[in-house]
Amino acid sequence: MYSDKIPSAPDATVSVRVPIDPVIPSLRRDSKRYLERIREVRRKNKGEWLVPVGAFANEIADATAALTLRLVEVSLAFEGKA
């Protein structure tokens, strides 16, 4: 969950977003590195460092489906051969 202001503010925009760089959440305990990484990602992504969860899900949906189907195929191919 991310907000452009304090979430309780009446004009706050609260949304579910995913960091473009998956390393960013792991840096939260080191505020200097956290902010540096966010700045770097923003420079490379037209000022953005977060993507709406819906857009993120759409980006990974096809690859996830393909991976899942391939895993099922491999599982079926090796079923009973162990």
GISULGI-V930199 format. One record per helix or strand of 2 or more residues. SS is the DSSP state (hx for helix, st for strand). FROM is the first residue (numbers start at 1). LEN is the number of residues. If there is no record, write none. Layout:
ss/from/len
SS/FROM/LEN
SS/FROM/LEN
//
This chain:
ss/from/len
st/2/2
st/14/2
st/17/3
hx/24/4
hx/31/14
st/50/3
hx/53/26
//
